[in-house]
Amino acid sequence: MSLAPAQQHIRQALARLEEIILGKQDALHLCMACLLARGHLLIEDLPGMGKTTLAHALARVLGLRFQRVQFTSDLLPADITGVSIYDREDARFRFHPGPIFAQVLLADEINRASPKTQSALLEAMAELQVTVDGESHALPEPFFVIATQNPLQQIGAFPLPESQLDRFLMRLELGYPDERAERALLLGEDRRKLLSGQVPVLSVAELSAAQDAAEKTRTSPALVDYVQALVAATRNDPAFAYGLSPRAALGLTQASRAHAWLAGRDMVIPEDVQAVFPGVAGHRLVLRTSGRPDPDAARRLIAAVAIP
């Protein structure tokens, strides 16, 4: 099967990422699908698993401007969005953009910042602009946020509420590498040197074209029936505090299209939906008893819901 040039370039970018982040092919494909679907990504994992390296490597191979913000309790919204400073020479206020004006933004340990600062970022994610002193400033295209959380150390943290978690198209875990990948990591070149030697494999215009092409991947009525059956199962299951929202259903469809396009198909198949469903639904399916997401719920639903 022949691939379009945009697909070839994206495949090449994935191959580069797999040389840096070893043994995580599935997670890297989901990360790329999230970007192609114009969503945002939440990675919840232990320190040292490669979250920062992944974000930096993605920006490098795609030729995107990268910024990292370490979220702390004293971080203010203006530290992210920017501020207007009075210019005496021009006798007016001049806007100085903050780090959010990047194409790939790593929001490291987002749950360490106050709810007010979290909201400033998440509003920008939804509106693709920031407003400072009554003036709106458009964010660059593409705009991809990779936020991280440490699942263990919750003292002094501000967990994201469900309404803000819903702004992330996918939630992923990288996890420990397998023995073979870890051995290659230990014996291989330093990851920072690998990063510094990376050159972009496509332009911003080509990435935008890839996003447009992925969005146009065909979705049959039968496939939509399957998506709706999965969504309905979450809403009818009494174990969950609430089911998937229409925004989540739309995100599931968009992510499935991107996953199919990455595989070189012009039509979504049920396996695409099943591949992205845990990432899209996992952080949204909250158990009624514990009030916490159930990481295994999505896989149980996939097994229980028949393909039309």
Backbone as CSV, one residue per row, in Angstrom:
resi,resn,N_x,N_y,N_z,CA_x,CA_y,CA_z,C_x,C_y,C_z
1,MET,0.855,-1.199,0.000,0.000,0.000,0.000,0.888,1.245,0.000
2,SER,0.683,2.116,-0.991,1.472,3.335,-1.081,0.921,4.380,-0.129
3,LEU,1.829,5.120,0.481,1.438,6.141,1.443,1.620,7.517,0.838
4,ALA,0.764,8.445,1.235,0.918,9.830,0.816,2.174,10.412,1.456
5,PRO,2.756,11.467,0.848,3.980,12.050,1.425,3.812,12.461,2.882
6,ALA,2.653,13.023,3.238,2.446,13.433,4.629,2.497,12.232,5.564
7,GLN,1.886,11.111,5.147,1.925,9.906,5.967,3.335,9.362,6.090
8,GLN,4.091,9.415,5.002,5.476,8.958,5.037,6.296,9.780,6.020
9,HIS,6.099,11.093,6.005,6.851,11.960,6.908,6.468,11.713,8.367
10,ILE,5.181,11.518,8.630,4.748,11.230,9.996,5.307,9.884,10.447
11,ARG,5.305,8.897,9.550,5.890,7.600,9.885,7.385,7.753,10.195
12,GLN,8.058,8.588,9.422,9.475,8.831,9.672,9.675,9.489,11.038
13,ALA,8.797,10.436,11.385,8.888,11.076,12.699,8.680,10.054,13.811
14,LEU,7.728,9.152,13.639,7.494,8.112,14.642,8.713,7.204,14.783
15,ALA,9.342,6.884,13.665,10.547,6.044,13.723,11.653,6.742,14.515
16,ARG,11.780,8.048,14.332,12.772,8.809,15.101,12.437,8.774,16.595
17,LEU,11.155,8.953,16.912,10.748,8.932,18.315,11.010,7.570,18.944
18,GLU,10.792,6.504,18.184,11.006,5.161,18.716,12.481,4.871,18.974
19,GLU,13.379,5.614,18.318,14.811,5.480,18.581,15.201,6.162,19.889
20,ILE,14.392,7.119,20.310,14.697,7.874,21.534,13.944,7.303,22.725
21,ILE,12.640,7.081,22.566,11.801,6.490,23.621,11.670,5.005,23.291
22,LEU,12.447,4.180,23.944,12.556,2.772,23.556,11.425,1.936,24.144
23,GLY,10.914,1.018,23.335,9.945,0.038,23.815,8.560,0.579,24.085
24,LYS,8.215,1.739,23.535,6.904,2.353,23.805,6.200,2.704,22.499
25,GLN,6.203,1.778,21.563,5.645,2.041,20.243,4.167,2.400,20.309
26,ASP,3.383,1.647,21.068,1.940,1.915,21.143,1.662,3.295,21.734
27,ALA,2.367,3.643,22.815,2.163,4.948,23.443,2.546,6.076,22.496
28,LEU,3.616,5.896,21.730,4.038,6.933,20.792,3.021,7.105,19.668
29,HIS,2.445,6.001,19.196,1.421,6.100,18.156,0.194,6.835,18.686
30,LEU,-0.192,6.568,19.927,-1.339,7.259,20.507,-1.043,8.740,20.708
31,CYS,0.171,9.050,21.108,0.570,10.453,21.259,0.483,11.180,19.925
32,MET,0.968,10.546,18.864,0.903,11.174,17.540,-0.543,11.296,17.074
33,ALA,-1.360,10.280,17.353,-2.780,10.362,16.988,-3.462,11.516,17.707
34,CYS,-3.093,11.732,18.964,-3.665,12.840,19.741,-3.311,14.180,19.113
35,LEU,-2.069,14.323,18.678,-1.650,15.549,18.014,-2.369,15.733,16.688
36,LEU,-2.487,14.664,15.891,-3.150,14.760,14.596,-4.630,15.085,14.749
37,ALA,-5.229,14.638,15.862,-6.635,14.929,16.125,-6.844,16.308,16.738
38,ARG,-5.770,17.072,16.874,-5.799,18.423,17.453,-6.301,18.408,18.902
39,GLY,-5.913,17.376,19.639,-6.252,17.297,21.052,-5.065,17.666,21.915
40,HIS,-5.209,17.416,23.218,-4.131,17.627,24.174,-3.954,16.345,24.983
41,LEU,-2.751,16.171,25.527,-2.368,14.887,26.121,-2.002,15.063,27.586
42,LEU,-2.517,14.159,28.428,-2.150,14.096,29.837,-1.392,12.785,30.069
43,ILE,-0.177,12.891,30.593,0.619,11.703,30.903,0.757,11.615,32.419
44,GLU,0.236,10.549,32.979,0.321,10.345,34.427,1.243,9.159,34.677
45,ASP,2.409,9.434,35.237,3.375,8.364,35.444,4.416,8.806,36.465
46,LEU,5.218,7.837,36.895,6.263,8.091,37.868,7.367,8.948,37.269
47,PRO,8.167,9.634,38.105,9.305,10.393,37.579,10.310,9.459,36.911
48,GLY,10.976,9.984,35.896,12.043,9.232,35.253,11.591,8.266,34.184
49,MET,10.326,8.346,33.753,9.806,7.412,32.750,9.937,7.938,31.322
50,GLY,10.420,9.167,31.165,10.626,9.696,29.820,9.581,10.678,29.353
51,LYS,8.785,11.221,30.274,7.724,12.146,29.869,8.298,13.419,29.239
52,THR,9.290,14.014,29.901,9.897,15.235,29.380,10.631,14.964,28.081
53,THR,11.342,13.857,28.025,12.069,13.496,26.810,11.122,13.306,25.636
54,LEU,9.982,12.693,25.891,8.991,12.493,24.840,8.514,13.824,24.274
55,ALA,8.156,14.750,25.153,7.657,16.049,24.695,8.723,16.791,23.898
56,HIS,9.939,16.786,24.400,11.032,17.491,23.722,11.342,16.844,22.379
57,ALA,11.364,15.509,22.348,11.667,14.799,21.106,10.594,15.036,20.054
58,LEU,9.334,15.048,20.478,8.234,15.286,19.541,8.390,16.648,18.874
59,ALA,8.692,17.668,19.672,8.870,19.004,19.115,10.062,19.048,18.164
60,ARG,11.133,18.353,18.512,12.337,18.353,17.673,12.081,17.746,16.298
61,VAL,11.515,16.546,16.276,11.373,15.851,14.995,10.306,16.487,14.119
62,LEU,9.367,17.219,14.728,8.316,17.883,13.960,8.632,19.354,13.681
63,GLY,9.758,19.836,14.187,10.159,21.210,13.924,9.269,22.243,14.570
64,LEU,8.792,21.959,15.795,7.868,22.849,16.492,8.564,23.560,17.644
65,ARG,8.120,24.777,17.924,8.666,25.536,19.052,8.227,24.880,20.366
66,PHE,9.190,24.690,21.258,8.944,23.944,22.491,9.194,24.827,23.703
67,GLN,8.307,24.711,24.691,8.500,25.377,25.979,8.101,24.411,27.079
68,ARG,8.828,24.494,28.170,8.504,23.687,29.349,8.233,24.625,30.520
69,VAL,7.133,24.378,31.221,6.791,25.140,32.426,6.690,24.164,33.582
70,GLN,7.497,24.401,34.614,7.424,23.582,35.824,6.348,24.173,36.730
71,PHE,5.253,23.453,36.880,4.136,23.971,37.670,4.438,23.804,39.163
72,THR,4.295,24.905,39.897,4.494,24.922,41.342,3.353,25.703,41.988
73,SER,3.268,25.629,43.293,2.145,26.249,44.001,2.159,27.772,43.897
74,ASP,3.336,28.367,43.664,3.412,29.828,43.589,3.372,30.345,42.151
75,LEU,3.146,29.471,41.194,3.053,29.898,39.800,1.761,30.684,39.580
76,LEU,1.858,31.820,38.910,0.704,32.677,38.652,0.251,32.540,37.206
77,PRO,-1.024,32.831,36.933,-1.485,32.756,35.538,-0.643,33.593,34.583
78,ALA,-0.224,34.778,35.024,0.579,35.644,34.154,1.944,35.037,33.838
79,ASP,2.433,34.146,34.710,3.698,33.474,34.426,3.585,32.551,33.222
80,ILE,2.373,32.179,32.861,2.150,31.304,31.716,1.698,32.106,30.495
81,THR,0.713,32.976,30.703,0.102,33.671,29.569,0.898,34.874,29.101
82,GLY,1.599,35.550,30.016,2.329,36.764,29.683,1.700,37.983,30.351
83,VAL,2.359,39.115,30.220,1.906,40.338,30.887,2.031,41.529,29.941
84,SER,1.262,42.568,30.248,1.386,43.845,29.537,2.218,44.801,30.387
85,ILE,3.278,45.330,29.821,4.192,46.229,30.526,4.183,47.591,29.826
86,TYR,4.132,48.629,30.628,4.067,49.987,30.073,5.395,50.361,29.415
87,ASP,5.299,50.810,28.169,6.467,51.248,27.399,6.487,52.777,27.391
88,ARG,7.468,53.361,28.074,7.505,54.823,28.188,7.779,55.499,26.855
89,GLU,8.563,54.881,26.009,8.885,55.506,24.730,7.646,55.622,23.854
90,ASP,6.831,54.583,23.826,5.617,54.612,23.004,4.401,55.105,23.773
91,ALA,4.557,55.275,25.088,3.469,55.751,25.948,2.248,54.832,25.863
92,ARG,2.513,53.530,25.859,1.404,52.566,25.847,1.888,51.247,26.430
93,PHE,0.918,50.398,26.747,1.256,49.078,27.262,1.584,48.141,26.098
94,ARG,2.638,47.362,26.283,3.064,46.403,25.266,2.998,44.989,25.863
95,PHE,2.365,44.083,25.132,2.185,42.710,25.616,3.469,41.901,25.413
96,HIS,3.880,41.219,26.485,5.039,40.335,26.440,4.538,38.897,26.598
97,PRO,4.578,38.124,25.516,3.997,36.769,25.568,4.719,35.879,26.574
98,GLY,3.940,35.009,27.202,4.494,34.032,28.126,4.840,32.737,27.404
99,PRO,5.283,31.736,28.139,5.700,30.470,27.520,4.582,29.692,26.853
100,ILE,3.320,30.078,27.123,2.216,29.358,26.485,2.204,29.572,24.978
101,PHE,2.900,30.593,24.496,2.951,30.861,23.064,4.022,29.991,22.410
102,ALA,3.838,28.709,22.564,4.691,27.698,21.941,3.790,26.759,21.171
103,GLN,4.392,25.944,20.320,3.597,24.975,19.562,3.487,23.642,20.298
104,VAL,4.484,23.320,21.101,4.406,22.187,22.017,4.740,22.720,23.406
105,LEU,3.787,22.664,24.314,3.982,23.156,25.674,3.949,21.977,26.636
106,LEU,5.020,21.799,27.391,5.064,20.775,28.429,4.680,21.423,29.751
107,ALA,3.507,21.069,30.271,3.042,21.547,31.573,3.414,20.486,32.602
108,ASP,4.589,20.620,33.169,5.143,19.581,34.022,4.538,19.651,35.422
109,GLU,3.994,18.506,35.872,3.341,18.403,37.186,2.248,19.460,37.328
110,ILE,1.296,19.413,36.429,0.234,20.417,36.375,-0.568,20.462,37.673
111,ASN,-0.641,19.343,38.389,-1.430,19.316,39.622,-0.705,19.963,40.802
112,ARG,0.491,20.503,40.602,1.189,21.249,41.657,0.778,22.715,41.697
113,ALA,0.173,23.198,40.622,-0.211,24.606,40.561,-1.596,24.802,41.160
114,SER,-1.905,26.032,41.520,-3.207,26.349,42.101,-4.295,26.200,41.054
115,PRO,-5.539,25.993,41.484,-6.640,25.890,40.517,-6.755,27.099,39.594
116,LYS,-6.442,28.286,40.090,-6.533,29.475,39.255,-5.536,29.420,38.104
117,THR,-4.323,28.962,38.377,-3.310,28.850,37.331,-3.650,27.715,36.374
118,GLN,-4.139,26.600,36.914,-4.576,25.504,36.052,-5.665,25.978,35.090
119,SER,-6.600,26.752,35.606,-7.711,27.219,34.786,-7.238,28.130,33.659
120,ALA,-6.213,28.933,33.924,-5.687,29.824,32.885,-5.145,29.012,31.712
121,LEU,-4.448,27.924,32.021,-3.921,27.064,30.957,-5.046,26.339,30.232
122,LEU,-5.973,25.784,30.989,-7.012,24.969,30.374,-7.988,25.817,29.560
123,GLU,-8.175,27.066,29.957,-9.000,27.966,29.148,-8.331,28.224,27.804
124,ALA,-7.010,28.422,27.842,-6.272,28.632,26.597,-6.341,27.393,25.704
125,MET,-6.300,26.204,26.310,-6.415,24.969,25.542,-7.745,24.882,24.817
126,ALA,-8.795,25.354,25.463,-10.127,25.268,24.870,-10.369,26.352,23.827
127,GLU,-9.887,27.578,24.100,-10.194,28.712,23.237,-9.117,28.991,22.196
128,LEU,-7.917,28.388,22.381,-6.776,28.626,21.494,-6.399,30.101,21.441
129,GLN,-6.611,30.785,22.566,-6.202,32.164,22.701,-6.131,32.506,24.182
130,VAL,-5.423,33.585,24.482,-5.389,34.087,25.851,-5.829,35.546,25.811
131,THR,-6.456,35.971,26.897,-6.912,37.350,27.012,-6.216,38.007,28.184
132,VAL,-5.501,39.081,27.903,-4.769,39.831,28.921,-5.180,41.288,28.811
133,ASP,-5.653,41.854,29.914,-6.098,43.251,29.960,-7.138,43.539,28.872
134,GLY,-8.044,42.589,28.675,-9.128,42.785,27.739,-8.776,42.585,26.281
135,GLU,-7.534,42.250,25.990,-7.104,42.045,24.603,-6.794,40.576,24.379
136,SER,-7.335,40.014,23.299,-7.140,38.596,22.984,-5.922,38.411,22.094
137,HIS,-5.195,37.338,22.360,-3.997,37.019,21.584,-4.092,35.557,21.157
138,ALA,-4.059,35.325,19.848,-4.193,33.968,19.327,-2.930,33.165,19.601
139,LEU,-3.127,31.899,19.931,-2.008,30.992,20.140,-1.535,30.446,18.800
140,PRO,-0.295,29.970,18.736,0.230,29.498,17.450,-0.445,28.206,17.006
141,GLU,-0.292,27.911,15.726,-0.770,26.659,15.146,0.432,25.832,14.710
142,PRO,0.452,24.552,15.038,-0.457,23.872,15.955,-0.153,24.248,17.400
143,PHE,-1.085,23.939,18.294,-0.884,24.178,19.723,-1.200,22.876,20.452
144,PHE,-0.167,22.258,20.983,-0.293,20.928,21.578,0.260,20.974,23.000
145,VAL,-0.600,20.708,23.980,-0.194,20.693,25.387,0.007,19.248,25.830
146,ILE,1.169,18.986,26.401,1.439,17.719,27.065,1.596,18.038,28.549
147,ALA,0.625,17.641,29.339,0.672,17.872,30.783,1.053,16.571,31.482
148,THR,1.791,16.679,32.578,2.195,15.494,33.323,1.712,15.584,34.760
149,GLN,1.506,14.408,35.345,1.153,14.285,36.751,1.915,13.114,37.339
150,ASN,2.309,13.267,38.604,2.884,12.163,39.359,1.750,11.511,40.134
151,PRO,1.464,10.222,39.883,0.290,9.602,40.508,0.437,9.305,41.991
152,LEU,1.653,9.410,42.549,1.856,8.993,43.931,1.886,10.152,44.908
153,GLN,2.724,11.147,44.661,2.944,12.221,45.624,1.859,13.281,45.473
154,GLN,0.779,13.131,46.226,-0.364,14.026,46.110,-0.409,15.079,47.216
155,ILE,0.515,15.017,48.180,0.533,16.018,49.248,0.921,17.371,48.650
156,GLY,0.118,18.374,48.911,0.381,19.696,48.364,-0.030,19.850,46.912
157,ALA,-0.773,18.893,46.391,-1.202,18.957,45.001,-2.660,19.393,44.918
158,PHE,-3.051,19.842,43.721,-4.420,20.269,43.451,-4.930,19.428,42.283
159,PRO,-5.547,18.294,42.565,-6.007,17.413,41.478,-6.935,18.147,40.520
160,LEU,-6.795,17.852,39.238,-7.652,18.479,38.240,-9.088,17.992,38.413
161,PRO,-10.055,18.893,38.441,-11.460,18.460,38.508,-11.875,17.816,37.190
162,GLU,-13.005,17.097,37.240,-13.443,16.345,36.066,-13.664,17.246,34.859
163,SER,-14.182,18.448,35.070,-14.453,19.340,33.948,-13.174,19.750,33.234
164,GLN,-12.068,19.815,33.974,-10.798,20.178,33.361,-10.083,18.952,32.794
165,LEU,-10.234,17.800,33.443,-9.683,16.577,32.864,-10.283,16.311,31.489
166,ASP,-11.553,16.689,31.318,-12.250,16.440,30.066,-11.661,17.240,28.917
167,ARG,-10.861,18.262,29.220,-10.223,19.053,28.168,-9.076,18.287,27.500
168,PHE,-8.580,17.243,28.146,-7.514,16.442,27.558,-8.138,15.321,26.734
169,LEU,-7.783,15.273,25.470,-8.337,14.235,24.608,-7.933,12.851,25.097
170,MET,-6.659,12.702,25.512,-6.164,11.394,25.936,-5.360,11.509,27.225
171,ARG,-5.375,10.411,27.964,-4.492,10.231,29.110,-3.727,8.933,28.904
172,LEU,-2.396,9.004,29.034,-1.549,7.838,28.795,-0.604,7.599,29.964
173,GLU,-0.106,6.394,30.036,0.986,6.039,30.934,2.093,5.424,30.085
174,LEU,3.335,5.790,30.383,4.456,5.177,29.672,4.862,3.866,30.336
175,GLY,4.972,3.877,31.658,5.306,2.661,32.380,6.772,2.276,32.233
176,TYR,7.145,1.216,32.951,8.525,0.736,32.888,8.807,0.112,31.522
177,PRO,10.031,0.279,31.012,10.369,-0.415,29.763,10.555,-1.905,30.017
178,ASP,10.390,-2.703,28.959,10.672,-4.127,29.130,12.186,-4.338,29.220
179,GLU,12.582,-5.554,29.524,13.997,-5.833,29.784,14.873,-5.517,28.579
180,ARG,14.398,-5.860,27.399,15.187,-5.626,26.193,15.372,-4.139,25.928
181,ALA,14.279,-3.367,26.056,14.367,-1.932,25.815,15.239,-1.241,26.860
182,GLU,15.130,-1.682,28.121,15.938,-1.058,29.169,17.416,-1.355,28.976
183,ARG,17.723,-2.562,28.515,19.132,-2.896,28.267,19.694,-2.030,27.133
184,ALA,18.891,-1.850,26.072,19.323,-0.987,24.977,19.502,0.451,25.455
185,LEU,18.652,0.879,26.381,18.772,2.221,26.947,20.066,2.368,27.736
186,LEU,20.402,1.352,28.538,21.595,1.406,29.374,22.876,1.369,28.543
187,LEU,22.858,0.642,27.447,24.057,0.488,26.629,24.140,1.506,25.500
188,GLY,23.055,2.224,25.258,23.000,3.134,24.118,23.518,4.531,24.433
189,GLU,23.339,5.394,23.453,23.790,6.780,23.561,22.899,7.560,24.516
190,ASP,23.473,8.562,25.156,22.715,9.414,26.060,21.547,10.063,25.320
191,ARG,20.356,10.051,25.954,19.161,10.572,25.296,19.296,12.058,24.952
192,ARG,19.990,12.818,25.789,20.139,14.249,25.516,20.957,14.482,24.255
193,LYS,21.972,13.636,24.020,22.751,13.755,22.793,21.919,13.376,21.578
194,LEU,21.091,12.345,21.733,20.211,11.970,20.637,19.249,13.098,20.297
195,LEU,18.738,13.761,21.331,17.816,14.868,21.100,18.492,16.020,20.363
196,SER,19.692,16.357,20.787,20.385,17.503,20.183,20.708,17.262,18.718
197,GLY,20.812,16.000,18.317,21.143,15.695,16.926,19.943,15.544,16.016
198,GLN,18.739,15.699,16.548,17.537,15.521,15.734,17.270,16.747,14.858
199,VAL,16.846,16.488,13.645,16.452,17.568,12.731,15.001,17.315,12.320
200,PRO,14.244,18.366,12.043,12.836,18.175,11.669,12.680,17.346,10.402
201,VAL,11.641,16.528,10.359,11.389,15.696,9.192,10.244,16.247,8.348
202,LEU,9.555,17.272,8.827,8.502,17.912,8.040,8.296,19.330,8.554
203,SER,7.634,20.131,7.744,7.393,21.527,8.100,6.072,21.656,8.861
204,VAL,5.862,22.834,9.431,4.607,23.100,10.128,3.436,23.017,9.155
205,ALA,3.640,23.508,7.937,2.571,23.438,6.930,2.228,21.987,6.599
206,GLU,3.246,21.124,6.529,2.998,19.710,6.240,2.272,19.033,7.399
207,LEU,2.612,19.408,8.626,1.905,18.852,9.777,0.448,19.289,9.770
208,SER,0.200,20.544,9.459,-1.181,21.030,9.379,-1.956,20.282,8.299
209,ALA,-1.295,20.011,7.170,-1.938,19.246,6.101,-2.237,17.823,6.560
210,ALA,-1.330,17.240,7.354,-1.558,15.892,7.883,-2.752,15.886,8.827
211,GLN,-2.882,16.915,9.664,-4.031,17.005,10.560,-5.331,17.109,9.766
212,ASP,-5.311,17.894,8.688,-6.507,18.028,7.854,-6.850,16.701,7.186
213,ALA,-5.822,16.001,6.708,-6.063,14.721,6.038,-6.600,13.683,7.012
214,ALA,-6.053,13.649,8.231,-6.537,12.695,9.234,-7.986,12.976,9.593
215,GLU,-8.347,14.235,9.642,-9.728,14.613,9.998,-10.731,14.145,8.952
216,LYS,-10.274,13.983,7.705,-11.168,13.604,6.614,-11.261,12.090,6.422
217,THR,-10.602,11.300,7.266,-10.686,9.851,7.158,-12.140,9.413,7.299
218,ARG,-12.588,8.565,6.397,-14.007,8.200,6.332,-14.442,7.380,7.550
219,THR,-15.633,7.663,8.012,-16.247,6.943,9.129,-17.614,6.450,8.680
220,SER,-17.796,5.142,8.623,-19.047,4.569,8.133,-20.145,4.684,9.193
221,PRO,-21.429,4.610,8.772,-22.519,4.611,9.753,-22.411,3.465,10.751
222,ALA,-21.947,2.299,10.310,-21.802,1.167,11.229,-20.741,1.449,12.282
223,LEU,-19.680,2.156,11.875,-18.628,2.502,12.832,-19.156,3.497,13.859
224,VAL,-19.959,4.458,13.396,-20.567,5.417,14.326,-21.499,4.684,15.291
225,ASP,-22.186,3.648,14.807,-23.023,2.836,15.695,-22.185,2.228,16.816
226,TYR,-20.981,1.783,16.464,-20.099,1.168,17.470,-19.639,2.199,18.500
227,VAL,-19.266,3.382,18.030,-18.863,4.455,18.948,-20.013,4.796,19.888
228,GLN,-21.210,4.915,19.333,-22.359,5.252,20.167,-22.693,4.132,21.162
229,ALA,-22.482,2.886,20.755,-22.734,1.770,21.671,-21.762,1.805,22.848
230,LEU,-20.503,2.117,22.584,-19.524,2.228,23.670,-19.875,3.377,24.608
231,VAL,-20.234,4.512,24.026,-20.582,5.680,24.835,-21.827,5.392,25.666
232,ALA,-22.832,4.754,25.061,-24.061,4.433,25.786,-23.779,3.469,26.939
233,ALA,-22.839,2.538,26.740,-22.496,1.589,27.798,-21.925,2.308,29.016
234,THR,-21.158,3.379,28.790,-20.622,4.127,29.935,-21.734,4.863,30.684
235,ARG,-22.755,5.308,29.951,-23.836,6.078,30.577,-24.834,5.182,31.303
236,ASN,-24.919,3.935,30.881,-25.890,3.016,31.480,-25.297,2.141,32.580
237,ASP,-23.992,2.195,32.762,-23.343,1.363,33.773,-23.444,2.048,35.132
238,PRO,-24.115,1.449,36.121,-24.272,2.095,37.431,-22.969,2.208,38.213
239,ALA,-21.914,1.534,37.761,-20.633,1.624,38.470,-19.988,2.993,38.312
240,PHE,-20.350,3.712,37.235,-19.723,5.002,36.956,-20.586,6.140,37.487
241,ALA,-19.920,7.169,37.992,-20.640,8.346,38.480,-21.362,9.049,37.333
242,TYR,-20.792,9.010,36.163,-21.400,9.589,34.974,-20.717,8.971,33.753
243,GLY,-21.403,9.024,32.614,-20.868,8.451,31.392,-20.089,9.474,30.581
244,LEU,-19.656,9.045,29.411,-18.887,9.920,28.535,-19.775,11.021,27.968
245,SER,-19.241,12.213,27.897,-19.966,13.375,27.376,-19.959,13.357,25.850
246,PRO,-20.817,14.162,25.223,-20.757,14.297,23.753,-19.379,14.763,23.273
247,ARG,-18.706,15.617,24.058,-17.360,16.048,23.664,-16.402,14.862,23.659
248,ALA,-16.540,13.964,24.639,-15.697,12.775,24.671,-15.995,11.864,23.485
249,ALA,-17.284,11.734,23.126,-17.652,10.917,21.970,-17.060,11.489,20.686
250,LEU,-17.110,12.800,20.554,-16.512,13.449,19.386,-15.003,13.244,19.374
251,GLY,-14.376,13.383,20.538,-12.939,13.159,20.627,-12.555,11.731,20.290
252,LEU,-13.371,10.773,20.711,-13.126,9.371,20.386,-13.155,9.153,18.881
253,THR,-14.111,9.773,18.210,-14.203,9.650,16.756,-13.003,10.296,16.074
254,GLN,-12.618,11.476,16.529,-11.480,12.172,15.921,-10.185,11.390,16.132
255,ALA,-9.993,10.863,17.336,-8.787,10.089,17.610,-8.764,8.808,16.787
256,SER,-9.920,8.188,16.587,-10.000,6.972,15.771,-9.633,7.269,14.325
257,ARG,-10.095,8.405,13.811,-9.729,8.801,12.450,-8.218,8.983,12.323
258,ALA,-7.622,9.660,13.302,-6.180,9.881,13.258,-5.412,8.566,13.338
259,HIS,-5.888,7.650,14.173,-5.218,6.351,14.306,-5.298,5.574,12.997
260,ALA,-6.452,5.606,12.325,-6.605,4.923,11.041,-5.702,5.549,9.982
261,TRP,-5.633,6.875,9.966,-4.805,7.561,8.988,-3.338,7.221,9.192
262,LEU,-2.905,7.137,10.458,-1.523,6.759,10.742,-1.198,5.366,10.212
263,ALA,-2.193,4.488,10.242,-2.004,3.122,9.761,-2.073,3.029,8.239
264,GLY,-2.346,4.145,7.564,-2.389,4.147,6.111,-3.740,3.795,5.533
265,ARG,-4.781,3.811,6.357,-6.121,3.491,5.873,-6.902,4.768,5.601
266,ASP,-7.838,4.687,4.657,-8.694,5.835,4.361,-10.055,5.705,5.011
267,MET,-10.219,4.679,5.878,-11.491,4.454,6.546,-11.233,3.888,7.937
268,VAL,-12.014,4.337,8.912,-11.851,3.875,10.292,-12.472,2.487,10.432
269,ILE,-11.779,1.615,11.154,-12.307,0.284,11.448,-12.442,0.147,12.971
270,PRO,-13.209,-0.835,13.452,-13.412,-0.963,14.904,-12.115,-1.082,15.700
271,GLU,-11.094,-1.685,15.101,-9.823,-1.817,15.818,-9.197,-0.461,16.123
272,ASP,-9.441,0.534,15.294,-8.952,1.894,15.574,-9.644,2.464,16.808
273,VAL,-10.937,2.270,16.883,-11.698,2.745,18.044,-11.197,2.046,19.311
274,GLN,-10.995,0.741,19.236,-10.538,-0.014,20.401,-9.138,0.407,20.834
275,ALA,-8.293,0.792,19.870,-6.922,1.193,20.199,-6.886,2.500,20.982
276,VAL,-7.762,3.450,20.644,-7.712,4.764,21.286,-8.671,4.879,22.458
277,PHE,-9.637,3.965,22.568,-10.678,4.090,23.582,-10.128,4.150,25.018
278,PRO,-9.176,3.293,25.423,-8.657,3.411,26.797,-8.029,4.771,27.088
279,GLY,-7.308,5.330,26.118,-6.693,6.636,26.330,-7.700,7.760,26.406
280,VAL,-8.778,7.650,25.602,-9.793,8.701,25.584,-10.724,8.596,26.792
281,ALA,-11.077,7.374,27.181,-12.115,7.181,28.204,-11.565,6.979,29.610
282,GLY,-10.317,6.524,29.731,-9.805,6.107,31.042,-9.894,7.162,32.123
283,HIS,-9.561,8.416,31.815,-9.570,9.477,32.837,-10.946,10.095,33.010
284,ARG,-11.903,9.690,32.176,-13.252,10.246,32.258,-14.228,9.329,32.983
285,LEU,-13.894,8.057,33.131,-14.800,7.092,33.749,-14.478,6.981,35.234
286,VAL,-15.217,7.719,36.042,-14.996,7.801,37.480,-15.942,6.832,38.189
287,LEU,-15.385,6.028,39.069,-16.198,5.081,39.818,-17.080,5.809,40.832
288,ARG,-18.305,5.374,40.951,-19.233,6.005,41.886,-18.788,5.788,43.335
289,THR,-18.178,4.636,43.629,-17.817,4.309,45.006,-16.588,5.055,45.494
290,SER,-15.562,5.149,44.659,-14.294,5.747,45.094,-14.118,7.189,44.644
291,GLY,-14.866,7.598,43.612,-14.683,8.940,43.085,-13.406,9.100,42.287
292,ARG,-12.789,7.992,41.887,-11.532,8.031,41.141,-11.721,7.300,39.807
293,PRO,-10.919,7.682,38.797,-11.008,6.967,37.516,-10.615,5.499,37.673
294,ASP,-11.229,4.667,36.874,-10.934,3.238,36.863,-10.111,2.935,35.612
295,PRO,-8.820,2.634,35.754,-7.974,2.449,34.571,-8.336,1.230,33.735
296,ASP,-9.035,0.266,34.321,-9.377,-0.954,33.581,-10.785,-0.926,33.003
297,ALA,-11.545,0.117,33.283,-12.946,0.157,32.853,-13.072,0.119,31.334
298,ALA,-12.208,0.861,30.634,-12.326,0.942,29.183,-12.130,-0.426,28.532
299,ARG,-11.179,-1.174,29.021,-10.927,-2.499,28.432,-12.090,-3.450,28.706
300,ARG,-12.705,-3.333,29.873,-13.874,-4.173,30.163,-15.032,-3.833,29.226
301,LEU,-15.204,-2.565,28.938,-16.280,-2.149,28.049,-16.028,-2.648,26.619
302,ILE,-14.768,-2.583,26.187,-14.446,-3.087,24.857,-14.810,-4.558,24.735
303,ALA,-14.528,-5.324,25.803,-14.840,-6.745,25.773,-16.342,-6.998,25.840
304,ALA,-17.086,-6.091,26.469,-18.512,-6.333,26.702,-19.389,-5.842,25.555
305,VAL,-18.966,-4.815,24.834,-19.800,-4.210,23.795,-19.500,-4.882,22.458
306,ALA,-20.519,-5.421,21.849,-20.353,-6.121,20.568,-20.176,-5.122,19.437
307,ILE,-19.397,-5.527,18.425,-19.226,-4.713,17.237,-20.444,-4.912,16.332
308,PRO,-21.141,-3.832,15.957,-22.343,-3.976,15.111,-22.028,-4.667,13.771
